[in-house]
Amino acid sequence: MYDEKKHVIHLVDGKLSPKSSTSNADVSSIVNQAITADAPSGIVVHFHGGLVSEKSARATAKERLYPLYAEAGKAYPVFFVWESGFFEAPLNNIKEIAKEDLFQEFVKKAVEWALKKLPSGIGLKGGSGASVNEADLRKEFDAWFSGQRDTLPDQVLPKAGVSEAEISAKTKGVSVDPKDLEVDIADSIEGDSDFQKAVQAVHNGLHQGGQPLPSTKGSGSSVSSASLLSKEAAGRLFKSSSTTTKGFGPISWLRVAKSVAAIVIRVIKRFRKGRAHGLYVTVVEEVLRELYIDKIGRRGWWDLMKGDTADAFRPGLEHGGTAFLSELKGQLSGNATPPRITLVGHSTGAIYICYLLKAAADLLPSMQFDVIFEAPAATHHLLAATIAEHGSRIRNFRQFGMEDEREASDQLVPIIYPSSLLYFVSGLLENEPDEPLVGMARYLDRKEIYNDDDFPSIEACKVFYDRYPNSLIWSPSMAGDGLNSDGERHGDFDDQDDLTKQSVAHILQHGYA
């Protein structure tokens, strides 16, 4: 029978009580009961992902995962609940940004000029140069942003059967002079009253002295009452002036055009390298980077959350991961046959597992683990570094994720970001756009782009995958027991998709064969 005291290790900032509701004595008791239970399938340790509140994680553990692991899988489950649900504020910000005229007008202007500068025949339905139908493009975008249109404007939709490698090859010859582009965009802004009105409204709403004040539109602060625009972006768009109370002088459309041009050039460079996420999503990513980078959760959520996964394994028994491994070490001392331990990590939980393997090198040097990744948000750099040092302690491995068509269609936030959380992390939250993530099939499918020479960490991970039979399962899959999956959304894999759950139960009971 499920009892939180027997199965849940709760951490706050990677630490136990008094920060959390779990004490060191609780950890010792959980480890003792996990070992003495002598469950047929051993011990399974589950790490949930991001976007999960403590309340939700506890409910999921009790209602869906305990029956999966204990009853169907015949294992003793231990759940790490680590308070990763504070992405609500950045998500709310993103939803508010989607409604902003400034955001919408920058997207329209950047798409228009990207289409004009990208060559025709590269795999987009839109033309190039004079063939871009600006009036239709703007009309369709207005319908898209207002929710009256279910699909993106026709001109930004991809043509079927054109690979990113082909697009990259056809884009390599594109040469754009930044100064000329800035002048051309400034000229177009002069005749674009909607764009001017959106920028003017933000300028009119600038706070006195240009200083950020608490925002009424979302969490945190804003430099303008009309927008969640970052202070740094305001400095790029509007020239500082010591003669005005707002701290900014009159609008220079050439200065504004410079920001639009910077977005367009970055988009073209990503197409040239084969590292675009489709025209619309790539433009959105670059507009968010240019105007709203401090509001999308990179520093306030993603970096902090990854820090929590590492903090759990810092030296000292106040750190929950270290305390758990230390108890395993102490209570297994002298045990000739240690129990099978399966580590299951969903999304950011896979990052947790990488740090656990690193910490176990000192505390449990002879222990091997079975590992299951579910839609992992770990980078190839992290996994490659982990397996280089600690790959030998992974006895068996299997990963479940979505094929790329499903991944790209899994809407994180309707309208503003119609792709998955992993696309969002890859495109916006890591250090560089299109950071290769382990849970995304695109980085293994597109061998011409993500080749062994330019992406050695991906190659190292491929070598690792090849060590294990059927190591990668991309949904939809009906390959047999332990190999089936039908996850359609990022959050499906650990507790929603029945086929993936059945596969995990089969692995626990019957192994990875």
C-alpha positions in Angstrom: 0.0 0.0 0.0 1.3 3.5 -0.9 2.7 5.6 1.9 4.6 8.8 1.1 6.9 8.3 4.1 8.0 5.0 2.5 8.4 6.2 -1.1 8.9 10.0 -1.4 12.1 12.0 -1.0 11.2 15.7 -1.1 13.9 18.2 -1.9 14.0 22.0 -2.0 17.0 23.5 -3.8 18.5 20.0 -3.7 18.3 19.9 0.1 16.4 17.9 2.8 14.8 19.2 6.0 14.5 21.9 7.3 14.0 23.2 3.7 12.0 20.1 2.7 9.5 17.8 4.4 12.0 14.9 4.2 14.6 14.4 6.9 17.8 12.3 6.8 16.1 9.8 9.1 13.3 9.5 6.5 15.8 8.8 3.7 17.5 6.1 5.9 14.1 4.5 6.5 13.1 4.6 2.8 16.4 3.0 1.7 16.1 0.3 4.4 12.5 -0.5 3.3 13.5 -0.5 -0.4 16.3 -3.0 0.2 14.5 -5.3 2.7 11.3 -5.4 0.5 13.4 -7.6 -1.9 10.9 -6.8 -4.7 11.2 -9.2 -7.7 12.2 -6.3 -10.0 14.4 -4.5 -7.5 14.2 -0.8 -6.8 13.1 1.9 -9.3 14.1 5.5 -8.6 11.9 8.1 -10.4 12.9 11.7 -11.2 10.1 13.8 -12.6 10.7 16.6 -15.1 10.2 20.3 -15.1 6.8 22.1 -15.1 5.8 19.9 -12.2 4.6 21.4 -8.9 5.2 19.5 -5.6 1.5 18.9 -5.3 1.2 17.5 -8.8 4.4 15.3 -8.4 3.0 13.8 -5.2 -0.4 13.1 -6.8 1.2 11.6 -9.9 3.4 9.3 -7.7 0.5 8.1 -5.7 -2.2 7.7 -8.4 -0.3 6.7 -11.6 3.3 5.9 -11.0 3.1 3.7 -7.8 0.6 1.3 -9.5 2.9 1.3 -12.6 6.1 0.5 -10.7 4.9 -1.5 -7.7 2.0 -3.4 -9.1 2.6 -3.8 -12.8 6.4 -3.6 -12.6 6.9 -5.5 -9.4 9.5 -3.1 -8.1 9.9 -0.9 -5.0 9.5 2.7 -6.1 11.3 5.7 -4.7 10.2 9.1 -6.0 12.3 12.2 -5.9 10.0 15.2 -5.7 12.1 18.3 -6.3 9.8 21.3 -6.8 10.3 22.2 -10.5 6.9 23.7 -11.1 7.8 27.4 -11.0 7.8 27.8 -14.8 4.3 29.1 -14.5 5.6 32.7 -14.4 7.6 32.5 -17.6 4.7 30.7 -19.3 2.4 33.4 -18.3 4.8 36.0 -19.6 5.0 34.2 -23.0 1.2 34.1 -23.2 1.2 37.9 -22.5 4.0 38.5 -25.1 1.9 36.7 -27.7 -0.8 39.4 -27.3 1.6 42.3 -27.7 1.4 44.4 -30.8 5.1 44.9 -30.6 5.8 41.1 -30.7 3.4 40.5 -33.6 4.6 43.4 -35.7 8.3 42.4 -35.2 7.4 38.8 -36.2 5.6 40.0 -39.3 8.4 42.4 -40.3 11.1 39.8 -39.7 9.3 37.1 -41.6 8.7 39.5 -44.5 12.3 40.3 -44.9 13.6 36.8 -44.2 11.4 35.7 -47.2 12.8 38.5 -49.3 16.4 37.5 -48.5 16.1 33.7 -48.5 16.4 32.3 -52.0 13.3 30.9 -53.8 13.0 27.2 -54.0 14.5 26.4 -50.6 11.5 24.5 -49.4 9.1 27.3 -48.3 5.9 28.1 -50.1 6.7 31.8 -49.9 8.6 33.4 -52.8 11.6 35.6 -52.6 12.3 39.3 -53.3 9.5 41.0 -55.2 7.4 37.8 -55.2 6.6 38.1 -51.5 3.0 39.1 -51.2 3.3 41.5 -48.2 -0.4 42.3 -48.0 -1.5 38.7 -47.9 1.2 37.8 -45.5 0.2 40.5 -43.0 -3.5 39.7 -43.4 -2.9 36.0 -42.7 -0.7 36.7 -39.8 -3.4 39.0 -38.3 -5.9 36.1 -38.6 -3.3 33.7 -37.0 -2.5 36.0 -34.1 -6.2 36.6 -33.4 -7.1 32.9 -33.5 -9.3 33.2 -36.6 -6.8 31.1 -38.6 -5.9 27.5 -37.7 -2.7 27.3 -39.8 0.2 29.6 -40.3 0.3 32.0 -43.3 0.7 30.0 -46.5 4.0 31.7 -47.4 5.8 30.4 -44.3 4.7 26.8 -44.6 7.3 24.3 -45.6 7.0 22.3 -48.8 6.9 18.5 -48.5 9.9 16.4 -49.1 12.6 19.1 -48.8 15.3 18.3 -46.3 17.1 20.8 -44.0 20.4 19.8 -45.8 18.9 20.9 -49.1 17.7 24.1 -47.6 21.1 24.7 -46.1 22.9 24.1 -49.4 20.7 26.5 -51.3 21.1 29.2 -48.6 24.9 29.1 -48.3 25.3 31.6 -51.2 23.0 34.2 -49.6 24.9 37.3 -48.8 23.2 40.1 -46.8 24.9 43.4 -46.1 23.7 44.5 -42.6 23.8 48.2 -43.3 21.9 47.9 -46.6 19.3 45.7 -44.9 18.8 48.2 -42.1 18.2 51.0 -44.6 15.8 48.8 -46.6 13.8 47.8 -43.5 13.7 51.4 -42.2 12.3 52.5 -45.6 9.6 49.8 -45.3 8.8 50.9 -41.7 8.1 54.4 -43.0 5.1 53.1 -44.9 4.0 50.7 -42.2 1.6 52.5 -39.8 0.8 49.3 -37.8 4.4 48.7 -37.1 5.0 52.3 -36.2 2.0 52.4 -33.9 3.1 49.3 -32.0 6.6 50.7 -31.4 5.3 54.2 -30.5 3.0 52.7 -27.9 5.9 51.0 -26.2 7.9 54.1 -26.4 5.1 56.2 -24.9 4.8 53.7 -22.1 8.4 53.9 -21.0 8.8 54.4 -17.3 10.5 57.5 -15.9 14.2 57.3 -16.3 13.8 54.1 -18.4 13.9 52.0 -15.2 12.1 48.7 -14.9 9.1 48.8 -12.6 6.8 45.9 -11.4 4.9 44.7 -14.4 1.1 44.5 -14.5 1.2 42.3 -17.6 3.2 39.4 -16.2 5.6 38.5 -13.4 8.8 40.4 -12.7 9.4 44.0 -14.0 8.9 45.8 -17.2 10.6 48.9 -18.7 7.3 50.0 -20.4 3.7 49.9 -19.2 2.8 48.7 -22.7 5.1 45.8 -23.1 7.3 43.1 -21.3 10.2 44.4 -23.4 13.5 43.9 -21.6 15.6 46.9 -20.4 18.4 45.9 -22.7 16.1 45.7 -25.7 14.7 49.1 -24.9 18.3 50.4 -25.0 18.8 49.0 -28.4 15.5 50.3 -29.8 15.4 53.7 -28.3 18.3 56.2 -28.0 19.1 57.3 -24.5 18.7 61.0 -23.8 19.6 63.0 -20.7 17.2 65.8 -21.7 14.0 63.7 -21.2 12.4 62.5 -18.0 11.9 59.1 -19.6 15.6 58.7 -20.4 15.0 58.1 -24.1 14.8 60.5 -27.0 12.5 60.5 -30.0 12.2 57.3 -32.0 14.8 56.7 -34.8 13.3 54.2 -37.2 16.7 53.3 -38.5 17.7 52.3 -35.0 14.5 50.2 -34.7 15.3 48.7 -38.2 18.7 47.6 -36.9 17.0 45.3 -34.4 14.8 43.8 -37.1 17.8 43.4 -39.4 19.7 41.6 -36.6 16.8 39.1 -36.2 16.6 38.5 -40.0 20.3 37.9 -40.3 20.4 35.4 -37.4 17.4 33.6 -39.0 19.3 33.4 -42.4 22.4 32.2 -40.6 20.4 29.4 -39.0 18.9 28.4 -42.3 22.4 28.4 -43.8 23.7 26.1 -41.1 20.7 23.8 -41.4 19.8 24.7 -37.8 16.5 26.5 -38.2 13.3 25.2 -36.5 11.1 26.2 -39.5 10.7 29.8 -40.6 8.0 30.9 -38.2 9.4 29.2 -35.0 12.9 30.4 -35.8 11.7 34.0 -36.2 9.7 33.7 -33.0 12.8 32.4 -31.2 15.0 35.2 -32.5 12.4 37.9 -31.7 12.1 36.6 -28.2 15.9 36.6 -27.9 16.1 40.2 -29.2 13.3 41.7 -27.2 12.2 39.6 -24.3 15.2 37.3 -23.3 14.8 38.1 -19.5 11.1 37.1 -19.6 11.2 33.7 -21.1 12.6 31.7 -18.1 16.2 31.1 -19.1 17.8 32.6 -16.0 14.8 32.6 -13.8 13.7 29.0 -14.4 15.9 26.8 -16.6 19.3 27.7 -15.2 18.0 27.5 -11.6 16.3 24.2 -12.2 19.4 22.6 -13.7 21.3 24.0 -10.7 18.9 22.2 -8.4 19.7 18.8 -10.1 23.4 19.4 -9.5 22.9 20.7 -5.9 21.2 17.5 -4.9 24.5 15.7 -5.2 26.8 18.2 -3.6 29.0 17.0 -0.6 27.1 16.9 2.7 24.2 14.8 3.9 21.9 17.8 3.8 21.8 17.3 0.0 19.1 14.8 -0.8 20.8 12.9 -3.6 24.1 12.5 -1.6 22.1 11.4 1.4 20.3 8.7 -0.7 23.5 7.4 -2.2 25.3 7.4 1.2 22.5 5.4 2.7 22.6 2.9 -0.1 26.4 2.6 0.4 26.0 2.1 4.2 23.1 -0.3 4.1 24.5 -2.4 1.2 27.9 -2.8 2.8 28.7 -6.4 3.0 25.7 -7.4 0.7 27.1 -9.8 -1.8 24.3 -9.3 -4.2 23.0 -5.7 -4.3 19.5 -5.2 -5.7 18.8 -4.2 -9.2 18.3 -0.4 -9.3 16.5 1.2 -12.3 16.7 4.9 -12.7 13.8 6.5 -14.6 14.1 10.2 -15.6 11.5 12.2 -17.5 12.6 15.4 -19.2 14.9 17.3 -16.8 14.9 14.1 -14.7 17.4 12.7 -17.1 19.8 15.5 -16.1 19.2 14.4 -12.5 20.3 10.9 -13.5 23.5 12.2 -15.1 24.5 13.9 -11.8 23.5 10.7 -9.8 25.9 8.6 -11.9 28.7 11.1 -11.4 28.1 11.1 -7.6 27.8 7.4 -7.4 31.3 7.0 -8.8 32.7 8.0 -5.3 30.0 6.5 -3.1 29.1 3.3 -5.0 32.0 2.6 -7.3 31.0 -0.9 -8.1 27.3 -0.4 -8.5 25.7 -0.6 -12.0 22.3 0.8 -12.8 19.6 0.2 -15.4 18.5 3.5 -17.0 15.3 4.6 -18.7 15.1 8.1 -20.2 11.7 9.5 -21.2 11.7 12.6 -23.5 15.0 13.7 -21.9 16.0 17.4 -21.8 19.7 16.7 -21.3 22.1 18.1 -23.9 24.3 15.7 -25.9 27.2 17.5 -24.3 26.1 16.5 -20.8 25.3 12.9 -21.8 28.6 12.5 -23.7 30.6 13.8 -20.7 28.6 11.5 -18.4 29.2 8.3 -20.5 32.8 9.2 -21.1 33.4 9.1 -17.3 30.7 6.8 -16.0 29.2 4.9 -18.9 30.5 1.7 -17.4 28.0 1.9 -14.6 25.1 1.9 -17.0 24.2 -1.8 -17.3 21.1 -1.4 -19.5 19.7 1.6 -21.3 16.5 2.6 -23.1 15.1 5.9 -24.2 11.6 6.9 -25.2 10.8 10.1 -27.2 8.8 11.5 -30.1 9.7 11.3 -33.8 10.4 14.8 -35.0 7.1 15.4 -36.8 5.3 14.9 -33.5 7.9 16.9 -31.6 7.6 19.9 -33.9 3.8 19.8 -33.6 3.5 19.5 -29.8 2.4 23.1 -29.0 4.0 24.5 -25.9 2.0 27.7 -26.1 -0.6 28.1 -28.9 0.1 30.7 -31.5 3.4 32.0 -30.1 5.2 28.7 -29.9 3.6 25.8 -31.8 6.4 23.3 -31.1 7.4 21.3 -28.0 9.0 22.2 -24.7 12.2 20.5 -25.9 12.2 22.7 -29.0 11.8 25.7 -26.8 14.6 24.6 -24.5 16.9 23.9 -27.5 16.0 27.1 -29.3 15.9 29.6 -26.4 16.9 28.3 -23.0 20.4 26.9 -23.7 23.4 28.9 -24.5 23.1 28.8 -28.3 20.0 28.4 -30.5 19.3 24.8 -31.6 21.4 23.2 -28.8 21.2 19.5 -29.5 19.1 17.7 -26.9 19.2 14.0 -26.3 15.4 13.6 -26.4 15.0 15.1 -29.9 15.1 12.8 -32.9 16.2 15.6 -35.3 19.8 15.5 -34.1 20.1 11.8 -35.0 17.9 12.0 -38.2 19.7 14.9 -39.9 23.2 13.3 -40.3 24.2 15.7 -43.1 23.8 18.7 -40.7 24.7 17.1 -37.3 27.7 15.2 -38.6 30.3 13.4 -36.6 33.1 16.0 -37.2 31.1 19.1 -36.3 29.1 17.5 -33.4 31.5 15.0 -31.6 29.2 14.8 -28.6 26.3 13.5 -30.8 28.7 11.0 -32.3 29.8 9.9 -28.8 26.1 9.4 -27.8 25.5 7.3 -31.0 28.4 5.0 -30.0 26.8 4.7 -26.6 23.4 3.9 -28.0 24.9 1.2 -30.2 26.0 -0.7 -27.1 22.5 -1.6 -26.1 19.8 -3.4 -28.1 16.8 -1.2 -29.1 18.2 1.7 -27.1 16.1 4.4 -28.8 12.3 4.2 -29.2 10.6 7.0 -31.1 6.9 7.4 -30.8 4.8 6.1 -32.5 6.3 2.6 -32.1 4.7 -0.8 -32.1 7.9 -2.9 -32.1 6.9 -5.4 -29.4 7.0 -5.8 -25.6 9.1 -3.2 -24.0 9.4 -1.3 -27.3 6.0 0.3 -27.8 5.2 3.9 -27.4 2.5 6.4 -28.5 3.3 9.6 -26.7 2.1 12.6 -28.6 3.0 15.3 -26.1 6.1 15.9 -24.1 4.3 15.3 -20.8 2.9 11.9 -21.9 5.8 9.7 -21.5 6.1 9.1 -17.7 2.5 8.8 -16.7 0.0 9.4 -19.5 0.8 7.2 -22.5 -0.4 3.7 -21.9 1.9 2.0 -24.4 5.0 3.6 -22.9 3.9 2.7 -19.4 3.3 -0.9 -20.5 6.8 -0.9 -22.0 8.4 0.4 -18.8 6.5 -2.3 -16.7 7.7 -5.0 -19.2 11.3 -3.8 -18.9 11.1 -3.8 -15.1 9.7 -7.4 -15.0 11.5 -9.0 -18.0 14.5 -6.8 -18.8 15.7 -5.0 -21.9 15.9 -7.8 -24.4 
